[in-house]
Amino acid sequence: MDFTAYQISAAGMRVESQRLEATARNLANMHSAAAPGTQPFRPLRVVAQEVPLTLSRQFGDAFAAAGGGVRLASFEQLNAAPRMEYDQAHPMADERGMVAYPGINHTAEMLNLMQALRSHEANVTAMKAAIAMMKKTLEIGGER
């Protein structure tokens, strides 16, 4: 049996889960102010890397696939300029009354969240289709 389809879908689901986590962290820290002279929270992005599908000979002339899909390469901190807001009463305000917040775009983060959810759903659907095909193959093979 070849489980390559399962491995590829599972790898995609792992990466999309990490994208969801990074987006959730960004949204959670969106309104965290930085003390004067310090760097505010820097938004995170997931960097994924392709894992090539390789074929190897097994059992004579039959080929078996190994690997395939994607993997998490790293979390990257973006160098987004901080969002400066005037709030003289804020305890983190500098001498000019400006407060530094992370440079996170709420709309972009929500779009990233929806894209990651849809990609995760697509991988789940692909895995379900592979399971259905495997079951049908076993049914056909068992009818002899």
N, C-alpha and C positions, 0 to 999 in steps of 0.2 A: 504494500500500500504506500502511496505517495502522499505525504502530509504537507507538501509545499504550500498549497493554498491556505491551509490553516496557519502555517508559520508566517506567511506574508500578511494575512489579515491580522493576526495577533500582534505582529510588529507594528503595523499601522495603528492599531488601537492603543498600544503603549505610547507611541509618539503623540497621538492626539490627546491622550490623557495628560501627558506632560504639558502640552500646549494649553489645555484647560486650566491646569494648575498655575502656570505662569500668568495667564490672563486674570485668574482670580486674585493672585498676589498683587498684580498691577492695580486692579480695581480696589482692592482692600487698602492699599497704600496711597491712593490717589489724593486724599486730603490730609496726609500726614505732613505737618510742617517741619522744616529743618531749623535748627538753631542758627543764629547769625554766624557766618564764617564756616559753616559745615555744608557738606553736599547732601541734598535731599535724596530720597529713594530714587534709584535709577530703574526705569522700566526694564522688564525681562522679555526676552524672545527666545524661543526654542530653535536651535539649529539642528536640522535633521540631515542625515547622510544616507545615501542609497547603499544598500547591501546588494551587490550583484548576485544574480542567480547563476550558480555553477552546475555543470553536469559532470557526473562521474560514472564510470562504468561499474556496474554491479551485475553479478550473476550472468556472466558471459557477454552477450551483445546488448543487454538491456541497459538503458540509461536511467539514472536516478538524479533528481534535482536536489540541490542543497542550498540553503541560504535563501536570499531573496527578500525583498521588502525594504524597510527603512529602519534606522536606529537613531537614537538620540545621540547627537555628536556633542552638544554642550548647551548650557544656558548662557545666553549672551546678554550683558548689561548694555543697554543703549545709552548713548551720550546725548540724551535729549536735554535741551535747555530748560532750566527750571521755570515754572510759571510764577511770576511775581505779582502779588496782590497787596494793595494798600489796606492795612488794618493796624492802626496805631495802638489799639488796645490789646492786641494779641501778645501773649507772653513771649513769643518767638520773633517778634518784630525787631528789625534792626533800627539804627539811629534815625533813618528816614521814614520809619513806619511801614516798611515793606516786609512781607512774609514770603519765604521761598517754599513753594510746593513742587512736587514732582511734575515733570513735563509729560503728563499722560493725557492722551486724547480719549475721552470717554466713548465717543462714537466709534473710533477705530478699534478700541478694545472690545466693544460689544459686537462689532462685525467679525473680529477675530474669534470671539467666543462662539458665534453662530457657525462660522466656517469650521471650527474644530469639532463642534457637535455634529454637523452634517457629515464630515469626513469620518468621524467615529461610527456614525450610523451606517455609512456606506460599507465600512469594513465589517460591521456586524452582519449586514445583509449578505455580503460576499461569503462570509464564513457559514452562514445558514444555507446558502445555495450549495456550497461545497459539501456540507453535511448531507443535504438532500440527495445530491448526486451520488455520494458514497453509499447511502442507504439503498438507493435504486440499483446501484451496481451489485450490491450484496443480494438484493432480492432477485435480480436477473440471474446471478450466478448460482443461487440456491434452487432454481426451478428445474434443474436437470433431472 
